[in-house]
Amino acid sequence: MILSKIFKNTLLVIMACLVLSACATKKEATIDSIGGQIQGDVYTGTEGVKYLADGVPDRVFFATNESILTTASRETLRAQAAWLRKNSDINVILEGHADERGTREYNLALGERRANSAKDYLMTYGISSDRISVLSYGKERPIDSGSTPLAWSKNRRSVTVKAN
């Protein structure tokens, strides 16, 4: 009887390990299947990106729960700042966005922090704060309505649009 109980418990542990290892393998395959469009958990592709001007992307992307600018985001914002310096009559709105996870209130605040992060960076390159407005949509305006890591990474963004 004791031997039978030990055998059953051992069998249960082995089955649990098999199930958990199958889940881990599937998750890795999902991450690999999206390839070079995500670096870490930040979108690096160009799908859905529009342009303020030739070669000047309109958006920057963020990591999960972050408002810190990535290297790629800083490069994009430097190009935006250069374009805005040449076009001093144009004002912009920085729209902050988040993915679908989290509460409405949390994502509105996160979107605002992201837009303000982009604004602060533009200001360090000589763009007056009077020319920049900040607006947060939180999770209300996704660019990709999917519930996948790729969709979430596309939705964590700040978009620069011309005002007026």
N, C-alpha and C positions, 0 to 999 in steps of 0.2 A: 504493500500500500504506500509506504513512504517512497519507495523507488518509483512507483507510478506517478506520484505527485511531483517528484524532482524531474522526471522525464517530461511531464506536461508543462512545467514552468520553463524548462530549458527550451522546449519547442516553441512556446509563446515568445520568449526572448528572441529566438532566431527569426521567427516570423516578423516581429516588430522591426528588427534590424533590416530585413529584406524590404519591408514596406518603406521605411525611412530612406534607405539608400536609393530606392526607385524614385522617390520624390526629388531627392537631390539631383539625380541624373537628369530628370525632366527639366528642372529649373535651369541647369547649366545649358541645356540644349536651347531653351527659350532665349537666354541672353545671347548665345552665339548666333542664333538665327537672325537677330536684328543687326548684326555686323557693325560696321563702322559708323552707323548713324548715332550711336551713343558712346560717349567716352566717360567712363565712370557711370554716373547717372544723369549726365547733361547731354542734351541733343546737339549733334554736330552737323546735321544735314542742312539742306536748303529748301526742302519741301515746305511750302507755305510762306516762305520769306519773300517779302516785297522789298522795294528799294526806294529810298528817299531820292536818290539820284544815281547815275551810272556808277556801279561799283560800291554804293553805300547802302548796306543792308539796313532794314528798318527795325530789326529786333535782336535782342540778346537773350541768352538762356541761362537758367540757374539750376543748381543742384537742389535736391529735396530739402525742404524747410530752410533754405538759405537765401540770403539777399546779398551775399558776397559775390563780386564780379569775377568771372573766370578770365584767363588770359585771352581767350577768343573774344569774350565780351568787351574787354578793354580795347582790343584792336578795333572792333566794330564801332565803339563809342568814340575813339580817336578820329576815325573816318567821318563820323557824324559831326563831330566838333569842327573839323576842318571845313566841311561843307557848310555848316551853319555860320562859321566866320566869314565865308565868301558870300553868303546870302543873309546879310544882317537884317533884312526886312522880314524874314520868316520867323514866326514863333512856332513852338512845338508843344505837343501834349505827350507826356510819357505815361503810357497805360500799363499798369502792373497787373499780372495775371498769376494764377496758381493752378495746380492740378485739382482733380475732383476730390481728393482725400482731405479730410479735415472738415471742421465746421465752417459755415459761411463767414462767421465773424473772424475766425482765425485766418482764413484765406484772404479776406478783405484787408486785414492788417498786414499780412505777408506781401500781398500785391503792392500795397503802398510802400512798404520798406524796399521792395525791389525797384519800383519806379524812382524812389528817392535816392537809391544807390546809384542808379544811372544818371539822375540829375546832378548829384554831387560830383560825379566823375566828369560830366560835361562842363560843369562850372570850373573845375580845375584846369580845363583847357580854354578858359576865357569866354565861355558863353554865360551871359548875364542871367541871373535867376528870374529876372522880369520876363524873359523870353520863353521860360519853361514852366508849364503847368503839369501837375501830377494828378492822376486819376487811377483809382484801383477798381478793377472788376472782380477781383478774387477768382473764384472758380466759375463765374457766371457766363463767360464767353470763351469756351474751349476752342482751340483750333483743330483738335482731334478729339472726338467724343468717345474714343475707345477707352477700355479699362486695362491697358497694358503698360509696361514700363516705357515703351517707345511713345505712346500717346501722352503719358504723364510728363515725359521729358520735353515734349513739344509745347505743352501747355504752361510750363514754368518759365515765364518770359516777361520781358518789358518791351513794349512796342512804341517806337517813336513815330508820331503822326503829325502832319502839318496842321496847325491851328487855323481857324477862320473858315 
